[in-house]
Every structure is written in structure tokens, then in C-alpha cells.
Amino acid sequence: MNIQIFGTKKCFDTKKAERYFKERRVRYQMIDLMDKGMSRGELTSVVQAVKGLDNLLDPNAKDRQTLALIQYLVDADKLDKVLENQQVIRTPVVRNGRQATVGYCPDVWKTWE
């Protein structure tokens, strides 16, 4: 398994995801969205895995203006705006190759083992 966890240091669900993989001795790579963020390819892969950009957005994001703007943009421009403003992504985003989950999903992660 090649696990990547995209999240923030202050997010409790991200900490729970890290703890989940640590307890099972599964190696993972933690990427802080505030420091590095996702590349266009990574974001595109995650969007395909979670079946749409709307499933990736956090409706409770602090940046409500950007979130509202993204929802009213044309689909072609939404991805670019999310790349610029990754704070509107619901965390953690956990990737395993082409598979991905958004949020804390231990039931799905069990099937990856």
C-alpha cells in the first residue's frame, strides 16, 4: 500500500486517520495542505476517485466566500479555484493509488489492507 494523507495539523479527523494507520503499522506519507498542498494531478485523481469535486468540498469551511464562488463557477474553472484555495477541501483526504476517501472512513480503509 502507498498511503498518502492530505490534511492539516489542526484537524482532528486528520489526526485520527494518522492514528488509525499508525496503530496498524501501515506506512503512510502525511502532506499538510497548508504547507504544500495537492498538485493538479493529485487533485484530479482524487476528484475522479470520490466521483466529483462537490464531494471533496467542505460545506463547513471557514472561507465561505470562496466556497460560494466555487459553487457558482463553470465546471471548467472550479478545479483551478480549488487548487488556489485548498482550505475549502474537507480533510483528511486519504489516497491509496487510484483509490481515495474524503473524511474519516476506517470502514473503507480496512478493505485496502
N, CA, C and O atoms as a printed pandas DataFrame, in Angstrom:
     atom_number atom_name residue_name chain_id  residue_number  x_coord  y_coord  z_coord
0              1         N          MET        A               1    0.840   -1.194    0.000
1              2        CA          MET        A               1    0.000    0.000    0.000
2              3         C          MET        A               1    0.871    1.239    0.000
3              4         O          MET        A               1    1.934    1.273    0.619
4              5         N          ASN        A               2    0.407    2.245   -0.698
5              6        CA          ASN        A               2    1.090    3.525   -0.772
6              7         C          ASN        A               2    0.109    4.590   -0.289
7              8         O          ASN        A               2   -0.553    5.238   -1.099
8              9         N          ILE        A               3    0.016    4.771    1.016
9             10        CA          ILE        A               3   -0.978    5.664    1.615
10            11         C          ILE        A               3   -0.441    7.084    1.701
11            12         O          ILE        A               3    0.677    7.317    2.162
12            13         N          GLN        A               4   -1.256    8.027    1.249
13            14        CA          GLN        A               4   -0.972    9.451    1.415
14            15         C          GLN        A               4   -2.145   10.061    2.163
15            16         O          GLN        A               4   -3.302    9.823    1.819
16            17         N          ILE        A               5   -1.841   10.849    3.188
17            18        CA          ILE        A               5   -2.876   11.549    3.940
18            19         C          ILE        A               5   -2.674   13.041    3.725
19            20         O          ILE        A               5   -1.647   13.603    4.107
20            21         N          PHE        A               6   -3.667   13.677    3.107
21            22        CA          PHE        A               6   -3.654   15.125    2.915
22            23         C          PHE        A               6   -4.550   15.714    3.989
23            24         O          PHE        A               6   -5.723   15.353    4.092
24            25         N          GLY        A               7   -4.004   16.618    4.787
25            26        CA          GLY        A               7   -4.790   17.226    5.855
26            27         C          GLY        A               7   -4.046   18.400    6.453
27            28         O          GLY        A               7   -3.080   18.905    5.879
28            29         N          THR        A               8   -4.509   18.824    7.609
29            30        CA          THR        A               8   -3.854   19.912    8.317
30            31         C          THR        A               8   -3.492   19.450    9.720
31            32         O          THR        A               8   -4.064   18.489   10.235
32            33         N          LYS        A               9   -2.554   20.129   10.322
33            34        CA          LYS        A               9   -2.084   19.748   11.653
34            35         C          LYS        A               9   -3.155   19.948   12.721
35            36         O          LYS        A               9   -3.151   19.256   13.739
36            37         N          LYS        A              10   -4.063   20.882   12.498
37            38        CA          LYS        A              10   -5.076   21.198   13.498
38            39         C          LYS        A              10   -6.361   20.384   13.346
39            40         O          LYS        A              10   -7.245   20.466   14.198
40            41         N          CYS        A              11   -6.475   19.609   12.285
41            42        CA          CYS        A              11   -7.701   18.856   12.003
42            43         C          CYS        A              11   -7.730   17.567   12.823
43            44         O          CYS        A              11   -6.818   16.747   12.723
44            45         N          PHE        A              12   -8.771   17.387   13.629
45            46        CA          PHE        A              12   -8.876   16.210   14.478
46            47         C          PHE        A              12   -9.091   14.941   13.659
47            48         O          PHE        A              12   -8.564   13.887   14.016
48            49         N          ASP        A              13   -9.854   15.019   12.567
49            50        CA          ASP        A              13  -10.059   13.836   11.731
50            51         C          ASP        A              13   -8.759   13.404   11.057
51            52         O          ASP        A              13   -8.530   12.211   10.856
52            53         N          THR        A              14   -7.915   14.360   10.710
53            54        CA          THR        A              14   -6.607   14.021   10.136
54            55         C          THR        A              14   -5.758   13.296   11.178
55            56         O          THR        A              14   -5.089   12.313   10.859
56            57         N          LYS        A              15   -5.783   13.770   12.404
57            58        CA          LYS        A              15   -5.037   13.111   13.486
58            59         C          LYS        A              15   -5.569   11.701   13.726
59            60         O          LYS        A              15   -4.795   10.778   13.980
60            61         N          LYS        A              16   -6.896   11.534   13.644
61            62        CA          LYS        A              16   -7.481   10.210   13.820
62            63         C          LYS        A              16   -7.064    9.278   12.685
63            64         O          LYS        A              16   -6.814    8.095   12.918
64            65         N          ALA        A              17   -6.988    9.797   11.463
65            66        CA          ALA        A              17   -6.557    8.979   10.326
66            67         C          ALA        A              17   -5.105    8.552   10.504
67            68         O          ALA        A              17   -4.762    7.399   10.244
68            69         N          GLU        A              18   -4.250    9.475   10.945
69            70        CA          GLU        A              18   -2.852    9.121   11.199
70            71         C          GLU        A              18   -2.756    8.043   12.270
71            72         O          GLU        A              18   -1.997    7.084   12.129
72            73         N          ARG        A              19   -3.524    8.204   13.332
73            74        CA          ARG        A              19   -3.518    7.223   14.416
74            75         C          ARG        A              19   -3.999    5.859   13.920
75            76         O          ARG        A              19   -3.455    4.828   14.314
76            77         N          TYR        A              20   -5.021    5.852   13.052
77            78        CA          TYR        A              20   -5.547    4.600   12.500
78            79         C          TYR        A              20   -4.436    3.816   11.800
79            80         O          TYR        A              20   -4.280    2.618   12.034
80            81         N          PHE        A              21   -3.669    4.485   10.945
81            82        CA          PHE        A              21   -2.618    3.792   10.202
82            83         C          PHE        A              21   -1.413    3.459   11.087
83            84         O          PHE        A              21   -0.768    2.430   10.884
84            85         N          LYS        A              22   -1.102    4.313   12.063
85            86        CA          LYS        A              22   -0.004    4.018   12.987
86            87         C          LYS        A              22   -0.307    2.775   13.811
87            88         O          LYS        A              22    0.560    1.920   13.989
88            89         N          GLU        A              23   -1.533    2.671   14.314
89            90        CA          GLU        A              23   -1.902    1.526   15.134
90            91         C          GLU        A              23   -1.809    0.214   14.364
91            92         O          GLU        A              23   -1.543   -0.834   14.953
92            93         N          ARG        A              24   -2.025    0.265   13.060
93            94        CA          ARG        A              24   -1.966   -0.931   12.227
94            95         C          ARG        A              24   -0.606   -1.113   11.558
95            96         O          ARG        A              24   -0.419   -2.003   10.729
96            97         N          ARG        A              25    0.341   -0.250   11.936
97            98        CA          ARG        A              25    1.709   -0.287   11.411
98            99         C          ARG        A              25    1.740   -0.230    9.887
99           100         O          ARG        A              25    2.515   -0.932    9.238
100          101         N          VAL        A              26    0.877    0.624    9.330
101          102        CA          VAL        A              26    0.847    0.846    7.895
102          103         C          VAL        A              26    1.613    2.138    7.626
103          104         O          VAL        A              26    1.308    3.183    8.202
104          105         N          ARG        A              27    2.599    2.056    6.754
105          106        CA          ARG        A              27    3.376    3.249    6.433
106          107         C          ARG        A              27    2.525    4.202    5.594
107          108         O          ARG        A              27    1.763    3.782    4.724
108          109         N          TYR        A              28    2.674    5.476    5.876
109          110        CA          TYR        A              28    1.929    6.498    5.146
110          111         C          TYR        A              28    2.780    7.747    5.028
111          112         O          TYR        A              28    3.783    7.915    5.723
112          113         N          GLN        A              29    2.351    8.613    4.131
113          114        CA          GLN        A              29    3.009    9.907    3.938
114          115         C          GLN        A              29    1.992   10.987    4.278
115          116         O          GLN        A              29    0.900   11.016    3.711
116          117         N          MET        A              30    2.345   11.869    5.194
117          118        CA          MET        A              30    1.461   12.967    5.594
118          119         C          MET        A              30    1.850   14.218    4.825
119          120         O          MET        A              30    3.010   14.629    4.840
120          121         N          ILE        A              31    0.872   14.824    4.151
121          122        CA          ILE        A              31    1.097   16.065    3.414
122          123         C          ILE        A              31    0.178   17.132    4.004
123          124         O          ILE        A              31   -1.045   16.989    3.978
124          125         N          ASP        A              32    0.763   18.189    4.527
125          126        CA          ASP        A              32   -0.006   19.288    5.113
126          127         C          ASP        A              32   -0.495   20.196    3.983
127          128         O          ASP        A              32    0.305   20.761    3.238
128          129         N          LEU        A              33   -1.812   20.326    3.865
129          130        CA          LEU        A              33   -2.385   21.150    2.802
130          131         C          LEU        A              33   -2.030   22.625    2.947
131          132         O          LEU        A              33   -1.995   23.349    1.952
132          133         N          MET        A              34   -1.768   23.079    4.159
133          134        CA          MET        A              34   -1.421   24.487    4.354
134          135         C          MET        A              34    0.020   24.763    3.946
135          136         O          MET        A              34    0.334   25.879    3.531
136          137         N          ASP        A              35    0.908   23.770    4.053
137          138        CA          ASP        A              35    2.313   23.961    3.680
138          139         C          ASP        A              35    2.558   23.658    2.213
139          140         O          ASP        A              35    3.106   24.490    1.489
140          141         N          LYS        A              36    2.162   22.488    1.773
141          142        CA          LYS        A              36    2.491   22.048    0.417
142          143         C          LYS        A              36    1.283   22.005   -0.498
143          144         O          LYS        A              36    1.310   22.591   -1.581
144          145         N          GLY        A              37    0.244   21.337   -0.094
145          146        CA          GLY        A              37   -0.952   21.227   -0.911
146          147         C          GLY        A              37   -0.859   20.123   -1.948
147          148         O          GLY        A              37    0.164   19.450   -2.080
148          149         N          MET        A              38   -1.939   19.954   -2.673
149          150        CA          MET        A              38   -2.012   18.935   -3.717
150          151         C          MET        A              38   -1.601   19.526   -5.057
151          152         O          MET        A              38   -1.812   20.710   -5.322
152          153         N          SER        A              39   -1.021   18.694   -5.884
153          154        CA          SER        A              39   -0.718   19.112   -7.257
154          155         C          SER        A              39   -1.986   18.937   -8.095
155          156         O          SER        A              39   -2.961   18.339   -7.642
156          157         N          ARG        A              40   -1.963   19.455   -9.298
157          158        CA          ARG        A              40   -3.119   19.322  -10.188
158          159         C          ARG        A              40   -3.424   17.843  -10.455
159          160         O          ARG        A              40   -4.588   17.441  -10.446
160          161         N          GLY        A              41   -2.395   17.039  -10.690
161          162        CA          GLY        A              41   -2.598   15.621  -10.960
162          163         C          GLY        A              41   -3.195   14.880   -9.778
163          164         O          GLY        A              41   -4.091   14.053   -9.943
164          165         N          GLU        A              42   -2.692   15.180   -8.573
165          166        CA          GLU        A              42   -3.223   14.547   -7.369
166          167         C          GLU        A              42   -4.687   14.930   -7.157
167          168         O          GLU        A              42   -5.523   14.080   -6.850
168          169         N          LEU        A              43   -4.986   16.218   -7.325
169          170        CA          LEU        A              43   -6.358   16.680   -7.131
170          171         C          LEU        A              43   -7.293   16.048   -8.158
171          172         O          LEU        A              43   -8.402   15.637   -7.816
172          173         N          THR        A              44   -6.861   15.969   -9.395
173          174        CA          THR        A              44   -7.682   15.359  -10.447
174          175         C          THR        A              44   -7.947   13.890  -10.138
175          176         O          THR        A              44   -9.065   13.407  -10.316
176          177         N          SER        A              45   -6.918   13.178   -9.674
177          178        CA          SER        A              45   -7.061   11.769   -9.317
178          179         C          SER        A              45   -8.055   11.589   -8.168
179          180         O          SER        A              45   -8.887   10.682   -8.201
180          181         N          VAL        A              46   -7.968   12.445   -7.162
181          182        CA          VAL        A              46   -8.872   12.355   -6.016
182          183         C          VAL        A              46  -10.302   12.678   -6.445
183          184         O          VAL        A              46  -11.238   12.003   -6.018
184          185         N          VAL        A              47  -10.482   13.688   -7.274
185          186        CA          VAL        A              47  -11.818   14.058   -7.745
186          187         C          VAL        A              47  -12.459   12.887   -8.491
187          188         O          VAL        A              47  -13.643   12.608   -8.305
188          189         N          GLN        A              48  -11.688   12.206   -9.328
189          190        CA          GLN        A              48  -12.218   11.039  -10.039
190          191         C          GLN        A              48  -12.569    9.917   -9.067
191          192         O          GLN        A              48  -13.590    9.252   -9.239
192          193         N          ALA        A              49  -11.741    9.701   -8.055
193          194        CA          ALA        A              49  -11.966    8.615   -7.107
194          195         C          ALA        A              49  -13.190    8.858   -6.231
195          196         O          ALA        A              49  -13.899    7.913   -5.884
196          197         N          VAL        A              50  -13.446   10.120   -5.868
197          198        CA          VAL        A              50  -14.592   10.420   -4.997
198          199         C          VAL        A              50  -15.831   10.818   -5.800
199          200         O          VAL        A              50  -16.839   11.250   -5.240
200          201         N          LYS        A              51  -15.737   10.664   -7.120
201          202        CA          LYS        A              51  -16.869   10.877   -8.033
202          203         C          LYS        A              51  -17.401   12.308   -8.019
203          204         O          LYS        A              51  -18.604   12.537   -7.895
204          205         N          GLY        A              52  -16.492   13.255   -8.148
205          206        CA          GLY        A              52  -16.921   14.636   -8.309
206          207         C          GLY        A              52  -16.285   15.600   -7.330
207          208         O          GLY        A              52  -15.972   15.251   -6.192
208          209         N          LEU        A              53  -16.102   16.823   -7.802
209          210        CA          LEU        A              53  -15.481   17.866   -6.989
210          211         C          LEU        A              53  -16.366   18.271   -5.818
211          212         O          LEU        A              53  -15.860   18.646   -4.760
212          213         N          ASP        A              54  -17.686   18.200   -5.997
213          214        CA          ASP        A              54  -18.593   18.598   -4.924
214          215         C          ASP        A              54  -18.458   17.699   -3.695
215          216         O          ASP        A              54  -18.699   18.149   -2.574
216          217         N          ASN        A              55  -18.077   16.437   -3.889
217          218        CA          ASN        A              55  -17.884   15.514   -2.764
218          219         C          ASN        A              55  -16.604   15.822   -1.998
219          220         O          ASN        A              55  -16.421   15.352   -0.874
220          221         N          LEU        A              56  -15.719   16.610   -2.604
221          222        CA          LEU        A              56  -14.438   16.952   -1.991
222          223         C          LEU        A              56  -14.510   18.240   -1.162
223          224         O          LEU        A              56  -13.678   18.458   -0.282
224          225         N          LEU        A              57  -15.497   19.084   -1.440
225          226        CA          LEU        A              57  -15.590   20.380   -0.776
226          227         C          LEU        A              57  -16.207   20.255    0.616
227          228         O          LEU        A              57  -17.103   19.442    0.845
228          229         N          ASP        A              58  -15.711   21.070    1.532
229          230        CA          ASP        A              58  -16.194   21.094    2.908
230          231         C          ASP        A              58  -17.272   22.164    3.047
231          232         O          ASP        A              58  -16.969   23.353    2.948
232          233         N          PRO        A              59  -18.531   21.766    3.275
233          234        CA          PRO        A              59  -19.590   22.779    3.404
234          235         C          PRO        A              59  -19.428   23.657    4.641
235          236         O          PRO        A              59  -20.049   24.717    4.731
236          237         N          ASN        A              60  -18.599   23.227    5.600
237          238        CA          ASN        A              60  -18.363   23.998    6.827
238          239         C          ASN        A              60  -17.029   24.726    6.810
239          240         O          ASN        A              60  -16.515   25.098    7.865
240          241         N          ALA        A              61  -16.459   24.936    5.625
241          242        CA          ALA        A              61  -15.160   25.612    5.522
242          243         C          ALA        A              61  -15.263   27.039    6.052
243          244         O          ALA        A              61  -16.298   27.694    5.926
244          245         N          LYS        A              62  -14.169   27.505    6.646
245          246        CA          LYS        A              62  -14.159   28.862    7.201
246          247         C          LYS        A              62  -14.238   29.921    6.115
247          248         O          LYS        A              62  -14.813   30.989    6.325
248          249         N          ASP        A              63  -13.663   29.629    4.957
249          250        CA          ASP        A              63  -13.663   30.583    3.843
250          251         C          ASP        A              63  -14.950   30.418    3.029
251          252         O          ASP        A              63  -14.935   29.853    1.935
252          253         N          ARG        A              64  -16.044   30.909    3.567
253          254        CA          ARG        A              64  -17.353   30.730    2.950
254          255         C          ARG        A              64  -17.491   31.493    1.627
255          256         O          ARG        A              64  -18.221   31.057    0.737
256          257         N          GLN        A              65  -16.803   32.618    1.494
257          258        CA          GLN        A              65  -16.891   33.387    0.247
258          259         C          GLN        A              65  -16.306   32.603   -0.922
259          260         O          GLN        A              65  -16.907   32.543   -1.995
260          261         N          THR        A              66  -15.149   32.010   -0.720
261          262        CA          THR        A              66  -14.530   31.217   -1.773
262          263         C          THR        A              66  -15.366   29.986   -2.076
263          264         O          THR        A              66  -15.521   29.609   -3.238
264          265         N          LEU        A              67  -15.900   29.363   -1.052
265          266        CA          LEU        A              67  -16.740   28.186   -1.241
266          267         C          LEU        A              67  -17.979   28.529   -2.066
267          268         O          LEU        A              67  -18.360   27.767   -2.955
268          269         N          ALA        A              68  -18.604   29.655   -1.781
269          270        CA          ALA        A              68  -19.773   30.084   -2.550
270          271         C          ALA        A              68  -19.389   30.398   -3.990
271          272         O          ALA        A              68  -20.128   30.064   -4.917
272          273         N          LEU        A              69  -18.248   31.031   -4.183
273          274        CA          LEU        A              69  -17.782   31.346   -5.532
274          275         C          LEU        A              69  -17.547   30.076   -6.339
275          276         O          LEU        A              69  -17.925   29.999   -7.508
276          277         N          ILE        A              70  -16.923   29.082   -5.718
277          278        CA          ILE        A              70  -16.631   27.820   -6.414
278          279         C          ILE        A              70  -17.919   27.142   -6.857
279          280         O          ILE        A              70  -17.976   26.573   -7.947
280          281         N          GLN        A              71  -18.939   27.194   -6.035
281          282        CA          GLN        A              71  -20.187   26.518   -6.374
282          283         C          GLN        A              71  -20.920   27.183   -7.539
283          284         O          GLN        A              71  -21.738   26.542   -8.199
284          285         N          TYR        A              72  -20.637   28.456   -7.796
285          286        CA          TYR        A              72  -21.306   29.145   -8.895
286          287         C          TYR        A              72  -20.449   29.276  -10.148
287          288         O          TYR        A              72  -20.899   29.834  -11.149
288          289         N          LEU        A              73  -19.228   28.771  -10.104
289          290        CA          LEU        A              73  -18.353   28.819  -11.273
290          291         C          LEU        A              73  -18.724   27.730  -12.269
291          292         O          LEU        A              73  -19.386   26.749  -11.928
292          293         N          VAL        A              74  -18.284   27.925  -13.503
293          294        CA          VAL        A              74  -18.431   26.900  -14.535
294          295         C          VAL        A              74  -17.530   25.734  -14.147
295          296         O          VAL        A              74  -16.466   25.943  -13.565
296          297         N          ASP        A              75  -17.941   24.515  -14.461
297          298        CA          ASP        A              75  -17.196   23.322  -14.054
298          299         C          ASP        A              75  -15.728   23.367  -14.466
299          300         O          ASP        A              75  -14.872   22.871  -13.734
300          301         N          ALA        A              76  -15.425   23.943  -15.609
301          302        CA          ALA        A              76  -14.041   24.003  -16.082
302          303         C          ALA        A              76  -13.166   24.869  -15.178
303          304         O          ALA        A              76  -11.965   24.620  -15.068
304          305         N          ASP        A              77  -13.740   25.876  -14.533
305          306        CA          ASP        A              77  -12.971   26.784  -13.682
306          307         C          ASP        A              77  -12.922   26.358  -12.216
307          308         O          ASP        A              77  -12.096   26.864  -11.456
308          309         N          LYS        A              78  -13.794   25.438  -11.812
309          310        CA          LYS        A              78  -13.857   25.030  -10.407
310          311         C          LYS        A              78  -12.551   24.410   -9.925
311          312         O          LYS        A              78  -12.077   24.721   -8.833
312          313         N          LEU        A              79  -11.973   23.535  -10.737
313          314        CA          LEU        A              79  -10.752   22.842  -10.337
314          315         C          LEU        A              79   -9.617   23.828  -10.096
315          316         O          LEU        A              79   -8.872   23.692   -9.125
316          317         N          ASP        A              80   -9.480   24.822  -10.973
317          318        CA          ASP        A              80   -8.431   25.828  -10.802
318          319         C          ASP        A              80   -8.626   26.615   -9.510
319          320         O          ASP        A              80   -7.660   26.899   -8.801
320          321         N          LYS        A              81   -9.864   26.966   -9.205
321          322        CA          LYS        A              81  -10.143   27.742   -7.997
322          323         C          LYS        A              81   -9.864   26.919   -6.732
323          324         O          LYS        A              81   -9.372   27.453   -5.738
324          325         N          VAL        A              82  -10.179   25.623   -6.776
325          326        CA          VAL        A              82   -9.894   24.764   -5.621
326          327         C          VAL        A              82   -8.387   24.599   -5.455
327          328         O          VAL        A              82   -7.895   24.552   -4.328
328          329         N          LEU        A              83   -7.647   24.510   -6.562
329          330        CA          LEU        A              83   -6.187   24.422   -6.475
330          331         C          LEU        A              83   -5.594   25.660   -5.806
331          332         O          LEU        A              83   -4.636   25.555   -5.039
332          333         N          GLU        A              84   -6.155   26.820   -6.093
333          334        CA          GLU        A              84   -5.683   28.069   -5.495
334          335         C          GLU        A              84   -6.078   28.177   -4.023
335          336         O          GLU        A              84   -5.358   28.782   -3.228
336          337         N          ASN        A              85   -7.216   27.593   -3.662
337          338        CA          ASN        A              85   -7.775   27.734   -2.306
338          339         C          ASN        A              85   -8.060   26.364   -1.710
339          340         O          ASN        A              85   -9.217   25.959   -1.604
340          341         N          GLN        A              86   -7.009   25.650   -1.321
341          342        CA          GLN        A              86   -7.185   24.282   -0.848
342          343         C          GLN        A              86   -7.744   24.205    0.564
343          344         O          GLN        A              86   -7.975   23.108    1.073
344          345         N          GLN        A              87   -7.966   25.344    1.206
345          346        CA          GLN        A              87   -8.566   25.340    2.535
346          347         C          GLN        A              87  -10.048   24.987    2.483
347          348         O          GLN        A              87  -10.657   24.785    3.533
348          349         N          VAL        A              88  -10.650   24.906    1.295
349          350        CA          VAL        A              88  -12.063   24.540    1.182
350          351         C          VAL        A              88  -12.252   23.034    0.999
351          352         O          VAL        A              88  -13.382   22.570    0.845
352          353         N          ILE        A              89  -11.158   22.266    1.013
353          354        CA          ILE        A              89  -11.227   20.821    0.869
354          355         C          ILE        A              89  -11.497   20.191    2.235
355          356         O          ILE        A              89  -10.876   20.562    3.231
356          357         N          ARG        A              90  -12.419   19.246    2.271
357          358        CA          ARG        A              90  -12.711   18.521    3.512
358          359         C          ARG        A              90  -11.557   17.560    3.801
359          360         O          ARG        A              90  -11.108   16.841    2.908
360          361         N          THR        A              91  -11.088   17.547    5.017
361          362        CA          THR        A              91   -9.931   16.730    5.369
362          363         C          THR        A              91  -10.338   15.626    6.330
363          364         O          THR        A              91  -11.350   15.763    7.018
364          365         N          PRO        A              92   -9.598   14.556    6.400
365          366        CA          PRO        A              92   -8.433   14.223    5.597
366          367         C          PRO        A              92   -8.832   13.610    4.254
367          368         O          PRO        A              92   -9.882   12.979    4.124
368          369         N          VAL        A              93   -7.974   13.811    3.272
369          370        CA          VAL        A              93   -8.096   13.109    2.000
370          371         C          VAL        A              93   -7.042   12.008    2.050
371          372         O          VAL        A              93   -5.847   12.290    2.137
372          373         N          VAL        A              94   -7.480   10.771    1.994
373          374        CA          VAL        A              94   -6.568    9.623    2.088
374          375         C          VAL        A              94   -6.555    8.918    0.746
375          376         O          VAL        A              94   -7.592    8.492    0.238
376          377         N          ARG        A              95   -5.343    8.801    0.175
377          378        CA          ARG        A              95   -5.171    8.146   -1.129
378          379         C          ARG        A              95   -4.402    6.851   -0.979
379          380         O          ARG        A              95   -3.481    6.732   -0.171
380          381         N          ASN        A              96   -4.813    5.882   -1.787
381          382        CA          ASN        A              96   -4.089    4.623   -1.924
382          383         C          ASN        A              96   -4.094    4.303   -3.412
383          384         O          ASN        A              96   -5.005    3.639   -3.906
384          385         N          GLY        A              97   -3.084    4.772   -4.119
385          386        CA          GLY        A              97   -3.061    4.598   -5.569
386          387         C          GLY        A              97   -4.174    5.407   -6.208
387          388         O          GLY        A              97   -4.221    6.630   -6.071
388          389         N          ARG        A              98   -5.070    4.722   -6.910
389          390        CA          ARG        A              98   -6.188    5.417   -7.565
390          391         C          ARG        A              98   -7.426    5.501   -6.686
391          392         O          ARG        A              98   -8.414    6.131   -7.064
392          393         N          GLN        A              99   -7.381    4.877   -5.524
393          394        CA          GLN        A              99   -8.492    4.943   -4.592
394          395         C          GLN        A              99   -8.294    6.133   -3.667
395          396         O          GLN        A              99   -7.163    6.501   -3.350
396          397         N          ALA        A             100   -9.392    6.730   -3.239
397          398        CA          ALA        A             100   -9.298    7.866   -2.315
398          399         C          ALA        A             100  -10.579    7.977   -1.504
399          400         O          ALA        A             100  -11.656    7.572   -1.941
400          401         N          THR        A             101  -10.429    8.543   -0.305
401          402        CA          THR        A             101  -11.577    8.846    0.544
402          403         C          THR        A             101  -11.440   10.274    1.046
403          404         O          THR        A             101  -10.344   10.833    1.099
404          405         N          VAL        A             102  -12.569   10.844    1.410
405          406        CA          VAL        A             102  -12.593   12.186    1.989
406          407         C          VAL        A             102  -13.253   12.065    3.353
407          408         O          VAL        A             102  -14.347   11.514    3.477
408          409         N          GLY        A             103  -12.584   12.581    4.371
409          410        CA          GLY        A             103  -13.093   12.456    5.725
410          411         C          GLY        A             103  -12.557   11.201    6.386
411          412         O          GLY        A             103  -11.751   10.479    5.800
412          413         N          TYR        A             104  -12.999   10.945    7.597
413          414        CA          TYR        A             104  -12.545    9.787    8.370
414          415         C          TYR        A             104  -13.386    8.578    7.968
415          416         O          TYR        A             104  -14.570    8.512    8.298
416          417         N          CYS        A             105  -12.789    7.627    7.261
417          418        CA          CYS        A             105  -13.507    6.470    6.702
418          419         C          CYS        A             105  -12.794    5.156    7.000
419          420         O          CYS        A             105  -12.310    4.519    6.064
420          421         N          PRO        A             106  -12.704    4.721    8.246
421          422        CA          PRO        A             106  -11.962    3.489    8.555
422          423         C          PRO        A             106  -12.570    2.244    7.913
423          424         O          PRO        A             106  -11.848    1.286    7.638
424          425         N          ASP        A             107  -13.879    2.238    7.669
425          426        CA          ASP        A             107  -14.505    1.074    7.043
426          427         C          ASP        A             107  -13.967    0.838    5.635
427          428         O          ASP        A             107  -13.775   -0.307    5.225
428          429         N          VAL        A             108  -13.727    1.912    4.901
429          430        CA          VAL        A             108  -13.171    1.801    3.551
430          431         C          VAL        A             108  -11.702    1.431    3.628
431          432         O          VAL        A             108  -11.231    0.632    2.818
432          433         N          TRP        A             109  -10.973    1.983    4.566
433          434        CA          TRP        A             109   -9.530    1.724    4.674
434          435         C          TRP        A             109   -9.256    0.270    5.014
435          436         O          TRP        A             109   -8.223   -0.271    4.621
436          437         N          LYS        A             110  -10.173   -0.377    5.745
437          438        CA          LYS        A             110   -9.994   -1.793    6.082
438          439         C          LYS        A             110   -9.942   -2.640    4.815
439          440         O          LYS        A             110   -9.217   -3.633    4.764
440          441         N          THR        A             111  -10.700   -2.257    3.797
441          442        CA          THR        A             111  -10.720   -3.044    2.557
442          443         C          THR        A             111   -9.430   -2.891    1.764
443          444         O          THR        A             111   -9.156   -3.697    0.874
444          445         N          TRP        A             112   -8.635   -1.872    2.071
445          446        CA          TRP        A             112   -7.384   -1.644    1.352
446          447         C          TRP        A             112   -6.268   -2.555    1.858
447          448         O          TRP        A             112   -5.277   -2.761    1.158
448          449         N          GLU        A             113   -6.414   -3.095    3.051
449          450        CA          GLU        A             113   -5.334   -3.883    3.666
450          451         C          GLU        A             113   -5.228   -5.262    3.060
451          452         O          GLU        A             113   -4.372   -6.050    3.464
